[in-house]
Amino acid sequence: MKTQAQAVPLTSATLDESIFFLPVSELAARIRAKRLKPTQLVAGCLDRLERLGPKYNAVATLMRGPAMEEARAAELELARGQDRGPLHGIPYGVKDLLATKGVPTTWGAEPYRDQVFDYDATAVRRLREAGAVLVAKLAMVELAGGMGYNHANASFTGPGLTPWNTRFWSGGSSSGPGAAVAAGLVPFAIGSETSGSILTPAAFCGVTGLRPTYGLVSRHGAMALCWTLDKLGPLGRTADDCALVLAAMAGPDPLDESALARGFAHARPAPLAGARPLRLAVPKGVTEKVQPAVRENFEAALRVLAGEVEVTREVEWPDFPWGPAVGTIVGAEGAAAFLDLLESGRAQQLTCPADRAGGYSSLLLPAVDYLQAMRLRRPMKRAVASLFERFDAVVAPTRASVAYPADRNFEDAYPGVSGGPALIPAGNLCGLPALALPDGFGENGLPTSFQLMGPAFSEALLVRIGDAYQQRTDWHTRRPPAA
């Protein structure tokens, strides 16, 4: 773990550790009530990142000096009555694929360990403009998993570990953001998703994760793995936290031609009761091959929501090769994105043995396979859109199991367990938003999770449902035993 400006000491007053597990809205209220200073909160997070971050291999670079400067500036602005909004003075971390001026941006990979950009990613700039304080670059799976990794140890920072049980993986590829939020090292973090990299660490770490609609958040300054699938989004304690962060990041950007000409406005979610009950679809077979605790906790979550929504079970899921299609697209676009790395032979410096070879097979993908996979996306989108003509959202377990053991290949972790209908690849291929919510615990004291997926630009609706669930449950308030 690198540290920027080592000479700047931590000067936090003693804070009750429970503060580091509060939602953003509560932290913001305490700051405005002068019960908490941004400098205290930021210094406390820096201290926790330094002390506990290595335990989970969660931190790539600690930004102590710049963070304390920003915290002092936020404190002065608030004292003068200049309030930038609910994120003003709130510390956060970013997955280490977002460019930060003058600070290493390593992409989790040894060949890029010393890479430094002279500009900030748009998401980082917008969060700074909202008053948020960047305290750390957080660890990630090397190259966001684009080379085909099959093991938790796929980063020069070491395997990401979930704070609930450090014998198990924190999930990829946003391994550091998931662990850091779960352990109370930061109130929120920014991850990225190509096919599961926000939802999986949210599930394995017991936090809330929001994958936005494709194009809603600018990717300028973010490492490109797959141009037609990559998305940036928040991980936080609550659905409301994720919406607050998304509101600060979303919007058009002339520096990213894929960024859409619309933003996202967030107000406190309204109750679910309305002119008609919301309609949730449970796809057929979604719990057939999942772990028992995953099934039981999912059913319990549905019971919590049952009085507020209409749940329809055994809904037919569109029959397409979701997994092979996303694999082909990620393989082809990832090989193109890292062509120089592969042709130069520097891929041999990657940590995971599977990554050292995986990219080369992608170079041999026939163009016809990539084009066919891309053409399939149109009928896929039409089929899923027709589903949303009847339902407001789809609901399913986020992952079929709890976190994988950190010392095994993924395919050997839980024989006989599989995910049922492929909501994660389907949602990413169709560019749709999804929200992962913790719903209990399973084997080895590890968290379980369920996801809500909606049509394009339904983030407000998903947050509304998620907030209603979290108002009725306390899974999102639970703290890892040693954090």
C-alpha positions in Angstrom: 0.0 0.0 0.0 1.5 3.3 -1.1 0.9 6.5 0.9 0.8 10.0 -0.5 2.4 12.8 1.6 3.6 10.6 4.5 4.8 13.6 6.5 1.2 14.8 7.2 0.2 13.3 10.6 -3.3 12.0 11.5 -4.9 14.4 14.0 -8.4 12.9 14.5 -10.0 13.4 17.8 -11.2 10.1 19.3 -14.4 9.0 17.6 -16.7 6.2 18.5 -16.1 3.5 16.0 -19.9 3.3 15.3 -19.6 6.6 13.5 -17.7 4.9 10.6 -20.7 2.6 10.0 -23.3 5.4 9.7 -25.0 6.2 6.4 -24.0 9.3 4.5 -27.2 11.2 5.4 -26.5 10.8 9.1 -22.9 11.8 8.8 -24.0 14.9 6.8 -26.5 15.8 9.5 -23.9 15.5 12.3 -21.5 17.7 10.3 -24.1 20.4 9.9 -25.2 20.2 13.5 -21.5 20.7 14.4 -21.4 17.4 16.2 -18.7 16.1 13.8 -16.0 17.9 11.9 -15.0 16.8 8.4 -11.3 16.9 9.5 -12.2 14.4 12.3 -14.1 12.1 10.0 -11.5 12.2 7.3 -8.6 11.7 9.7 -10.5 8.8 11.3 -11.0 7.1 7.9 -7.4 7.6 7.0 -6.4 5.9 10.3 -8.7 3.0 9.7 -7.6 2.6 6.1 -4.0 2.5 7.3 -4.6 0.1 10.2 -7.2 -2.2 8.8 -6.9 -1.8 5.0 -3.9 -4.3 4.8 -6.0 -6.9 6.7 -8.3 -7.1 3.7 -5.8 -6.1 0.9 -8.3 -3.3 0.3 -6.0 -0.2 -0.3 -3.7 0.6 -3.2 -2.7 4.2 -2.3 -3.6 6.2 0.8 -4.0 9.8 -0.1 -3.4 11.3 3.4 -2.0 14.7 2.5 -4.4 15.7 -0.2 -7.3 14.3 1.8 -6.6 16.4 4.9 -6.2 19.5 2.8 -9.6 18.9 1.2 -11.1 18.2 4.6 -9.9 21.4 6.0 -11.2 23.3 3.0 -14.6 21.6 3.3 -14.7 22.6 7.0 -13.9 26.2 6.2 -16.5 26.4 3.5 -19.2 24.9 5.7 -18.3 27.3 8.5 -18.8 30.2 6.0 -22.2 28.8 5.0 -21.1 27.5 1.6 -22.8 24.1 1.5 -22.2 22.0 -1.6 -24.7 19.3 -0.7 -25.0 16.1 1.3 -21.5 14.8 0.3 -19.7 17.9 1.5 -16.9 16.8 3.9 -17.7 13.1 3.4 -14.6 10.9 2.7 -14.7 8.2 0.1 -12.5 5.9 -2.0 -12.3 4.9 -5.7 -11.4 1.7 -7.4 -7.9 2.1 -8.7 -8.9 2.3 -12.4 -10.0 5.9 -12.1 -7.4 8.5 -13.0 -6.4 10.8 -10.1 -3.9 13.6 -11.0 -0.4 13.0 -9.7 -1.4 9.8 -7.8 -0.6 6.3 -9.1 -3.5 4.6 -11.0 -2.3 1.0 -11.2 -5.3 -0.8 -12.6 -4.4 -3.5 -10.0 -1.7 -4.8 -12.3 2.0 -5.1 -11.9 2.8 -3.7 -15.4 1.1 -0.5 -14.4 2.2 -0.2 -10.8 3.9 3.2 -11.4 1.4 4.6 -13.9 0.5 8.3 -13.1 -1.9 10.5 -15.0 -1.9 14.3 -15.1 -5.7 14.7 -14.8 -8.7 13.5 -12.8 -11.4 11.2 -14.1 -14.7 13.1 -14.6 -16.3 11.1 -11.7 -13.6 12.1 -9.3 -13.9 15.8 -10.4 -17.6 15.8 -10.0 -17.4 14.3 -6.5 -14.8 16.9 -5.5 -17.2 19.6 -6.8 -19.9 18.1 -4.6 -17.5 18.4 -1.6 -16.6 14.8 -1.2 -13.1 14.1 0.0 -11.0 11.4 -1.7 -9.0 9.5 0.9 -7.8 6.4 -1.0 -7.3 4.6 -4.2 -8.8 1.1 -3.5 -7.5 -2.2 -4.6 -9.0 -4.1 -7.5 -8.6 -7.3 -9.5 -5.9 -6.8 -12.1 -7.2 -5.2 -15.3 -10.7 -5.5 -13.9 -10.7 -9.3 -14.6 -10.4 -8.9 -18.3 -7.8 -11.6 -18.8 -9.9 -14.4 -17.4 -8.8 -14.7 -13.8 -10.0 -17.8 -11.8 -8.6 -17.1 -8.3 -8.9 -14.4 -5.7 -5.2 -13.8 -5.8 -5.3 -11.7 -9.0 -3.7 -8.4 -8.0 -0.3 -7.3 -7.0 -2.0 -5.9 -3.8 -3.0 -9.5 -2.8 -6.4 -11.3 -2.8 -9.2 -9.0 -1.7 -10.7 -10.4 1.5 -14.2 -9.9 2.9 -14.2 -8.3 6.4 -16.8 -10.9 7.5 -14.3 -13.7 7.3 -10.9 -13.1 5.9 -10.5 -16.7 4.6 -12.9 -15.7 1.9 -12.9 -13.4 -1.2 -14.3 -9.9 -1.1 -15.5 -10.3 -4.7 -14.2 -8.9 -8.0 -13.3 -6.8 -9.6 -14.2 -4.0 -7.2 -12.6 -6.0 -4.4 -11.2 -3.0 -2.4 -14.4 -0.8 -2.6 -16.6 -3.7 -1.3 -14.2 -4.5 1.6 -13.5 -0.9 2.5 -17.2 0.0 2.8 -18.1 -3.2 4.7 -15.2 -2.6 7.2 -16.1 1.0 7.8 -13.0 2.3 6.2 -15.0 4.7 4.0 -18.7 5.7 4.0 -18.9 5.0 0.2 -16.7 4.0 -2.7 -16.8 4.0 -6.5 -16.5 0.7 -8.3 -17.0 -0.3 -11.9 -19.0 -3.1 -13.5 -18.6 -4.8 -16.9 -20.4 -8.0 -15.8 -20.9 -8.2 -12.1 -18.0 -6.2 -10.6 -20.3 -3.9 -8.5 -23.0 -6.4 -7.6 -20.6 -9.3 -6.7 -18.5 -7.4 -4.1 -21.6 -5.8 -2.7 -23.0 -9.3 -2.2 -19.9 -10.9 -0.8 -19.2 -7.9 1.6 -22.8 -7.3 2.8 -23.1 -3.8 1.4 -25.4 -2.0 -1.0 -24.2 -1.6 -4.6 -25.8 0.3 -7.5 -25.0 -0.4 -11.1 -26.3 2.5 -13.2 -27.8 2.5 -16.7 -25.1 2.3 -19.3 -23.9 5.9 -20.2 -25.5 7.6 -17.1 -22.0 8.2 -15.6 -19.1 9.4 -17.6 -16.2 7.0 -17.9 -13.7 9.6 -18.9 -10.5 8.8 -17.0 -11.5 5.2 -16.3 -9.6 2.2 -17.5 -11.3 0.8 -20.6 -11.9 -3.0 -20.4 -15.0 -3.2 -22.6 -16.2 0.0 -24.2 -19.7 -1.3 -24.8 -20.3 -2.7 -21.3 -18.2 -0.7 -18.7 -20.1 1.3 -16.1 -19.1 3.2 -13.0 -21.3 3.2 -9.9 -21.3 3.5 -6.1 -21.1 1.0 -3.2 -22.4 2.3 0.1 -24.2 1.4 3.3 -27.7 2.1 2.0 -29.7 2.5 -1.2 -30.2 6.1 -0.2 -26.4 6.6 0.1 -25.9 5.1 -3.4 -28.5 7.4 -4.9 -26.9 10.5 -3.3 -23.5 9.6 -4.8 -25.0 8.7 -8.2 -26.7 12.2 -8.3 -23.3 13.8 -7.9 -21.6 11.8 -10.7 -24.3 11.4 -13.4 -24.7 13.7 -16.4 -23.4 14.4 -19.9 -19.7 14.8 -20.5 -18.1 16.1 -23.7 -15.0 14.1 -22.8 -17.0 10.8 -23.1 -19.0 10.3 -26.2 -20.9 7.4 -24.6 -22.1 9.6 -21.7 -25.8 10.4 -22.1 -27.4 13.8 -22.1 -29.3 13.3 -18.9 -28.5 13.3 -15.2 -30.0 11.8 -12.1 -31.8 13.8 -9.4 -32.4 12.2 -6.0 -34.8 13.1 -3.2 -35.5 11.1 -0.1 -37.3 8.0 -1.5 -41.1 8.1 -1.3 -43.1 5.2 0.3 -44.0 2.3 -2.0 -47.7 2.8 -1.6 -49.2 4.4 -4.7 -52.0 4.4 -7.2 -51.1 0.7 -8.0 -48.8 -1.7 -6.3 -45.4 -2.2 -7.9 -45.0 -5.4 -9.8 -41.9 -7.6 -9.2 -41.0 -10.6 -11.3 -39.2 -13.6 -9.9 -37.7 -15.5 -12.9 -38.3 -19.2 -13.2 -35.5 -21.3 -11.7 -33.8 -18.4 -10.0 -33.4 -20.3 -6.7 -33.0 -23.9 -8.0 -29.2 -24.3 -7.6 -28.4 -21.8 -4.9 -27.1 -22.4 -1.4 -29.9 -23.1 1.1 -29.2 -19.9 3.1 -29.3 -17.8 -0.1 -32.7 -19.3 -0.9 -34.1 -18.8 2.6 -32.9 -15.2 2.9 -34.2 -14.4 -0.5 -37.7 -15.7 0.4 -37.5 -13.8 3.7 -36.8 -10.6 1.7 -39.8 -11.2 -0.5 -41.9 -11.6 2.6 -40.7 -8.2 3.9 -41.8 -6.6 0.6 -45.0 -8.6 0.1 -47.3 -6.2 1.8 -46.1 -3.3 -0.5 -45.6 -5.0 -3.9 -47.1 -7.7 -6.1 -44.7 -10.6 -6.6 -45.2 -12.9 -9.5 -43.2 -16.1 -9.4 -42.0 -18.5 -12.1 -41.8 -15.8 -14.8 -40.2 -17.1 -18.0 -36.8 -15.5 -18.6 -35.8 -14.8 -22.2 -33.8 -17.7 -23.6 -30.6 -16.4 -25.0 -26.9 -17.3 -24.6 -26.3 -14.5 -22.1 -23.1 -15.9 -20.6 -21.3 -16.8 -23.8 -22.3 -13.5 -25.4 -20.9 -11.4 -22.6 -17.8 -13.6 -22.5 -17.2 -13.1 -26.2 -17.6 -9.3 -26.1 -15.4 -8.9 -23.0 -12.8 -11.1 -24.5 -12.7 -9.3 -27.9 -12.8 -5.8 -26.5 -10.5 -6.6 -23.6 -7.9 -8.0 -26.0 -8.1 -4.8 -28.1 -7.9 -2.6 -25.0 -4.7 -4.3 -23.9 -3.2 -5.2 -27.2 0.1 -3.5 -26.4 0.4 -5.4 -23.1 -0.2 -8.7 -24.9 2.1 -8.1 -27.9 4.9 -6.7 -25.7 4.9 -9.8 -23.5 4.3 -7.7 -20.3 1.2 -9.8 -19.6 3.7 -12.3 -18.1 4.1 -9.9 -15.2 0.4 -10.3 -14.1 -0.2 -12.0 -10.8 -2.8 -14.7 -11.6 -1.4 -17.4 -13.9 -4.7 -17.6 -15.8 -4.3 -13.9 -16.6 -0.9 -14.4 -18.1 -2.4 -16.7 -20.8 -6.1 -15.7 -21.0 -5.7 -12.6 -23.1 -3.8 -14.4 -25.9 -6.7 -16.7 -26.6 -9.0 -13.7 -26.9 -6.7 -12.4 -29.6 -7.8 -15.4 -31.6 -11.5 -14.8 -31.3 -13.0 -14.8 -34.8 -14.5 -11.4 -35.8 -17.7 -13.2 -36.8 -18.2 -14.4 -33.2 -17.8 -10.9 -31.8 -20.2 -9.5 -34.4 -22.7 -12.2 -33.8 -22.6 -11.5 -30.1 -23.1 -7.8 -30.7 -26.0 -8.4 -33.1 -27.7 -10.6 -30.5 -27.9 -7.6 -28.1 -30.8 -6.1 -30.1 -33.2 -9.1 -29.8 -32.0 -9.5 -26.2 -32.9 -5.9 -25.4 -36.3 -6.3 -27.1 -37.1 -9.4 -25.1 -36.2 -7.9 -21.8 -38.0 -4.7 -22.6 -41.2 -6.7 -23.3 -40.8 -8.2 -19.8 -40.7 -4.7 -18.3 -44.0 -3.9 -20.0 -45.6 -6.2 -17.5 -43.3 -5.7 -14.5 -41.6 -2.8 -12.8 -38.6 -4.7 -11.7 -37.0 -8.2 -11.6 -35.9 -9.6 -8.3 -33.5 -12.5 -7.7 -30.6 -13.5 -5.5 -27.5 -11.5 -6.4 -25.2 -14.5 -6.2 -26.0 -18.2 -5.9 -23.5 -18.5 -3.0 -21.7 -16.6 -0.3 -18.2 -15.5 -0.9 -15.7 -18.0 -2.4 -12.8 -19.3 -0.3 -9.8 -17.2 -1.1 -7.5 -20.2 -1.5 -9.4 -22.1 -4.2 -10.1 -21.7 -7.9 -13.6 -20.3 -8.3 -14.9 -23.4 -10.2 -13.9 -25.5 -7.2 -15.5 -23.4 -4.5 -19.1 -24.7 -4.4 -19.8 -27.7 -6.6 -23.4 -28.0 -7.8 -24.2 -24.4 -7.1 -25.1 -22.1 -10.1 -26.9 -18.9 -10.5 -30.0 -19.8 -12.4 -31.3 -17.2 -14.9 -28.3 -15.0 -15.9 -29.4 -11.7 -14.6 -26.0 -10.2 -14.2 -24.8 -10.8 -17.8 -28.3 -10.0 -19.1 -28.4 -6.7 -17.3 -25.0 -5.7 -18.5 -25.6 -6.7 -22.1 -28.8 -4.7 -22.1 -27.2 -1.7 -20.2 -29.8 -1.9 -17.4 -29.5 -0.7 -13.8 -29.5 -3.0 -10.8 -29.3 -2.6 -7.0 -27.8 -5.2 -4.7 -29.0 -5.3 -1.1 -27.8 -7.4 1.9 -30.5 -9.8 3.2 -28.9 -12.0 5.8 -26.1 -14.5 6.4 -25.1 -18.0 5.3 -22.2 -20.4 5.5 -19.2 -19.3 7.6 -21.0 -16.1 8.8 -20.8 -14.7 5.3 -23.4 -12.2 3.9 -26.1 -13.0 1.3 -27.8 -10.6 -1.0 -30.6 -10.0 -3.5 -30.8 -7.8 -6.5 -33.4 -5.6 -8.1 -33.1 -5.0 -11.8 -35.2 -2.5 -13.8 -35.6 -0.9 -17.2 -33.2 1.8 -18.3 -33.2 4.9 -16.1 -35.2 3.2 -13.3 -32.6 3.9 -10.7 -35.0 6.0 -8.6 -37.6 3.2 -8.6 -35.0 0.6 -7.6 -33.7 2.9 -4.8 -37.3 3.5 -3.6 -37.9 -0.3 -3.3 -34.4 -0.8 -1.7 -35.0 2.0 0.8 -38.4 0.5 1.7 -36.7 -2.8 2.4 -33.9 -1.3 4.4 -36.4 0.7 6.5 -37.9 -2.6 7.5 -34.7 -4.6 8.0 -31.3 -4.1 9.6 -29.0 -6.2 7.6 -27.3 -3.1 6.1 -26.5 -1.9 9.7 -24.6 -5.0 10.7 -20.9 -4.7 11.3 -18.2 -7.3 10.6 -17.0 -8.8 13.9 -13.4 -7.6 13.7 -13.9 -4.3 11.8 
